[in-house]
Every structure is written in C-alpha cells, then in structure tokens.
Amino acid sequence: MLFNSWEFICLFSITCVVYFNIPQKYRATLLLVSSYIFYISWRWDFALVMLAVSLINYYSGLKINHSKTLKKKQYYLWFALVSSLIPLLYLKYANFFIVNINNVSKVFGASSSFSTLDVILPVGISFFTFQALSYSLDVFYGKTKVEKNVINFTVFVAFFPQLVAGPIERSSNLLKQFRDKHSFDRLNFIDGCKLFIWGLFKKVVIADRLAIYVNRIYDDPDLYNGPTLALATVFFAIQIYCDFSGYSDMAIGTAKILGFDLKQNFNLPYFSRSIVDFWKRWHISLSSWFSDYLYKPLGGNRVNYHRWLFNILIVFIVSGFWHGASWTFIIWGLLHGIYYFLENWGDAFLKLINQSKIKTYYFYKVFKTVLVFFSVCYAWVFFRASNITEAFTISYKLFFDWNGYLYLGASSVTFILCLILIALLFFVQVLQSKGIVSLNFSSSKVHPILQLLWYVSLLLAISLLGISSNSFIYFQF
C-alpha cells in the first residue's frame, strides 16, 4: 500500500475520522490496527518480523530499567541488539556474504560452494529495526523513560505514516505523543495537507518522470556516452531526492493531520557547501542515528587523529552497507568518507581562502555548493548502478568518453518538461532557503490567494502529469 494510492487514502481517511471520535484510551489500539493493516498489505508474514522486533525491545527496555547492576543492564541491551539484528542480517545480508564467500573460495581453488537463500526482504526492515533499537539504547543510557504500555510501544515501532521509509523516530520524541490527547485541529489539517500535496507532487510528477530517462540510460549504460550518462546521473540525484524527501513530506504531513509531530528529515541538502553540511541535511534521522549510536560510542572526535579518521570511515561504510547488501553501496559510503577526509585535510587551505577577500564574493559560495553537488552526484553512480562493473564502466565514460551527441530521451517535449520541473523545484527551495516559505509549508510570506492557486496547480499537475509507480526507492532498505 503506497502513499500515492487510493487504498492508502481510504485507510488514512477512515483512521483519521475514527481517531478523533473515540475515547483516548482506544486511540493507540486503533493506530496499531491501522499500522498493521498498512504493513500487511505487502505480506502478512512481514508483520511477524516487525512484531517480534517490537516485543524484543519492549521486553529488553523493561529489564534494563529494572536491573540493578550495570552488568545485567548490558546483558539485556546485548539481547536486544543481537535478537533484533539477526532477522535483519539474515534476510538482508545472508546472500551477500554467501556470494562473496563463494567468490573467495573459487580464488583459492575450492570446488564446493554454498547455495544462496530464497528469502524476501520485508519492506522497511532497516527502518523499524533501527527505530526499535534506539529505544533500548536510550533506556540503557538513561535518555528516555521506559514504556510500560505494550500497545503504545508497539505502535511506536509500527506507526504507519513513517513505518517503511522514516523518518527514523526516537522514543523521546514520538513515543510520548501516543499518551497525549489529540483534538482535531484545523491548522494541523491544512498544514498536513499542504505538505502531503507537495510531497506527492515531488514523487509522482518530478521523481517518477525523471525516472523514465534515468532508467533507460542506466539499464544499458554501454550504449551511451559520457554527456548522456552525466545528465542521467544528475537526473537521478534529483529523482532520489524528490522520491525520498517526497515520502518524508507525506509521512510528516499525514502524522501532522493526526496531531503528531515527526522530525524533519531533509533540509535543502543540495544547497550544502560541504559534505559535513550535506549529511546534516540529507536523511537527518539516519545521520543522527549513526552519530549517536555508532560514531560517539566509538569515541567520536574525542580520540587521536588517526582513530578519529577510522571512526569516520567506519560510520560511512556502515551507512553504505545499511542501504543495501552490495559492494556498490559500500563504495558509495566509502566515497563520502573520502570526501569527508579531503575536506578535513583541506581545512588549512580553506582557512587561507576564508581570510582573503574572495570569501565576500558570491561566486565563492556558489562554487562550493556546485562542487559538493557534483561530488555527491558522482557517488550516486555507485548507488544507482546495478553492480561494480557497471559502476566503473559509467565512471570511465564520465571522464573519458565525451564524443557524440547528448541523448535527450524519446521525446524532446518530455525532456523540456523535466527541465522545467527541476527549475520549479529549485525556485521553491530558494524561497525556502530565504525563509519566504517554511520547510514544512506551515508558514509563508506569500499572499493567501497565490498560495491557494499554487496548491490547486499542484493538484492539477498531479492529475495531469503524475506517473504511477510501483514503489518508493527507499522501500527496499
């Protein structure tokens, strides 16, 4: 069941009407039922995995809270970590390790090999596993109070607006909201609808239309030259942003209508002037998760320089591996780690530039933004490519094969439409960066009549130009 489907609109509408018309004590149960209906629409057995992860962390939280000694607290924390990660590692990564073990065995002349497993990855397993684990970790570190109501905790893990692709919420923000009494609020409804419409527009009009060109080029990159692959890569950068941030906007918008406040997950990431800044703006909930539960426990920046570099490298590699069981994702993460190192090593040079008058020039800021954008775009090659060989083929052509003409797609009209849509996205984000329109569209300095015309236009564009797709890109993670 996708956000851009009538099934979801029906489920959400019924849930919303019933939610505001039943006693408070039944509301969490209603949200739990709706969330599991939403998730079971893919496969019923997926829900069993999510329920198991939920109950494991609920039980572990209680035991951590009641344990008197640090040793016992650590025991139950490890129980939560191992028990929650086993399904994720088995379902998502088992075949990756089997294939690589077989490949290594062949190098050493082994005649036998392991058979790959016939498993299906539950939708959003990485998201709800990390959300559940954050609770156990926060209880252990004393950052959140233990939740004794099993219904509240289970719906916290399964909350359907952000279940399958985030934002990855923390118990300190979302869990406590299930105890609050929410009344229907007209402003919440309007703000939620505005954000949902904008997110839906980004998904079905911009992302899915760009996907037509991107898929054609990346499905057979051997047929195309460097300029065409470069354009497809830039289009993919916009596509994945609109696809993922569109989902986040719709998730935050639907939750807002119900009275829940979810964390902002994107903050104009392609306006970043450094890789550090990019990761503070892109998939914020995941970046902060790795920062709090991996980078800081490893020592963060409180260790010596070489250990700090190691910590950074580990975080980026794990981040890449979190996205998918493939070397392409690992290299994608590694590239961002390398970018991070280069920025760190270039600090002295940047300080010299910053002390000069050149920093006052507008083109200097533009140059840094463009440099970061194209660096991120190159890393997206490995994220989008089907395998390592294909990624390096594309890389070679991007740098050395600039002969021939730029392929504009099957229709020049469609190509021009894509450019117009990208320009429109850029214009809106400029308004957001200047504070004329807020990130969540809750406030705007634009005249109300123009705002009304804007949302009517978006709805018309969705109806006329929207493309129905099977899924969101990040559902596979």
Buried (B, 14 or more C-beta within 10 A) or exposed (E): BBBBEEEBEEBBEEBBEBBBEEEEEEBBBBBBBBBBBBBBBBEEEBBEBBBBBBBBBBBBBBBBBEBEEEEEBEBBBEBBBEBBBEBBBEBBBBBBEBBEEBEEBEEEEEEEEEEEEEEEBBBBBBBBBBBBBBBBBBBBBEBBBBBEBBBBBBBBBBBBBBBBBBBBBBBEBBBBBBEEEBEBBEEBBBBBBBBBBBBBBBBBBBBBBBBBBBBBBBEEBEEBBBBBBBBBBBBBBBBBBBBBBBBBBBBBBBBBBBBBEBBBBBBBBBBBBBBEBBBBBBBBBBBBBBBBBBBEEBEBEEEEEEBBBBBBBBBBBBBBBBBBBBBBBBBBBBBBBBBBBEBBEEEEEEEEEEEEEEEEEEEBEEEBBEEBBBBBBBBBBBBBBEEBEBBBBBBEBBEEBEEEEEBBBEEEEEBEBBEEBBEBBEEBBEBBEEEEBBBBBBEBEEEEEEBEEBBEEBBEBBEEBBBEBEBBBBBBB
